[in-house]
Amino acid sequence: MVQLLKVLTASQLYPLAVCIWNLCCHREQLKKQPRHVTNERRRALNHDSEHSSAATKTSDTSDVTTRTMSKLSSSLKALINAPSARPHPTAAPAHIRSLYQAIASDATKRNIGFKPWVVLSSAATFTLNSPESLAILQDVASTSSSSTSLSPVQTAELIREVGLKCISFNGIPRSINCLNAFYASLSPEITSRLETKASREPSPELLPSISARGRALWDSVYRPYEDALITKLATSHPDLPVHILNSHYAPLLSDPEAGSRGGLASTGRVLTSLIAIACLRSQTGVGPQVLSHVFGLRKAIEDGSYKASGHETVEGAEWLATDEGSEWILKTVDSISEVLGGGNFARNPQAKL
C-alpha cells in the first residue's frame, strides 16, 4: 500500500482520500444508528426472503397439483366406465337389418313414402344410442326399391339432419357421438359429396326472420294453447320458454330457407313432428310430450302448414295424422326399441320386496 502511495501523484491521491473519508463517515453513522432500526431492517429482509421462498413453494405445489389433476386414478376411470352406468353406445343386434327391411316393406304396403319410415327409424335409433345400427339403416335405405327412395348421398343427408334435430329432444351428447360414428361408417364416395357449408349461422339481420319462423312452428304445433303454454313454462322458469323458442324451435326445428341449404336435407313440418314423436316415444317416461306431438302432427294437416311453400309433399302425411296412422308410428318405434334393448333414458321401476 505504501509503495502504491509513493507512485501516485497529488491529483490522483485527492479523489482516493475523499472516497476513504466518505466510507469512514458512513461506518460511523451505522454505529450510531439505534439497534432496533437495524433489527427491523434485518427482519424485513428475512420476511422478504421467507415470502419469496413461500411463493416458490406455492408455485411448486401448484405445478404438482396441476400435474396430478391432469391424470385420473384407475379407480375413478373404472367408476366412470362402470357397466351399471351404461357408458357405451348400444351395439347393433343381429336382426336389426331385417327389422328395418320389414319397416320399409310395411310402409310401402301402406302407401307411406320413403322419408317417413327412414325419419322414424333414424330418430328412434339416435335416441336409443346405436350408431352401428344407423350404418345398417343407411345401407337398407340406400338399397330400397321404393319409388320415392333417395340416392345414398341424399339418404345420408336426411339421416344427418334427423340426428341434428334430435338434439332438441335427446340432448347434445347422443347426437354428437352418433353423428360422428355415422359419418365414419360412410364410404368415401358418399362423404366426399356431403354438404360442408353451415346453413344456420345467425346474424343480426337474420335474427328477426329466424325468430319468426320458430314462433310460427310453435304456434302450429300447440295451437290454440300456444300462448297459454308459454305462460305456464315461464312459471316454472322465466327463461324456459325463451330458451325453447330461441334455441330450438327457431334455429333448429324450423328449417332455414331452402336457398341457403345447399345439399343439406330439410324435414319440413310433418317429418319434424315424426322426429319428435319417435324420440319421445323411444326415450320413455315422457307420455305428456308424446301426446302433445301426436296432436302437433294432426295440426300440421289441419292448418295446411304441411303444404307450405318450400315444403316437399310427404307421401302418406294425411294418413299418418289419423288414429290408425299414429298407432302405426308408435308401434313402429316400439319395435325398434324392443330390438335395441328398450329406452335407456328412464330406468324401469324396480319392484319393492
Buried (B, 14 or more C-beta within 10 A) or exposed (E): EEEEEEEEEEEEEEEEEEEEEEEEEEEEEEEEEEEEEEEEEEEEEEEEEEEEEEEEEEEEEEEEEEEEEEEEEEEEEEEEEEEEEEEEBBEBBEEBBEBBBEBBBBBBEBEBBBBBBBBBBBBBBBBBBBBBBBBBBBBBBBEBEBEBBBEBBBBBBBBBBBBBBBBBBBEEEBBEBBBEBBBEBBEEEBBEBBBEEEBBEEEEEBEEEBBEBBBBBBBBBBBEBEEEBBEEBEEEEEEBBEEBBBEBBBBBBBBBEBEBBEEBBBBBBBBBBBBBBBBBBBBBEBEEBBEBBBBBBBBBBEBEBBBEEEBBEBBBBEBBBEEEBBEBBBEBBBBBBEBBBBBBBEEEEEEEE
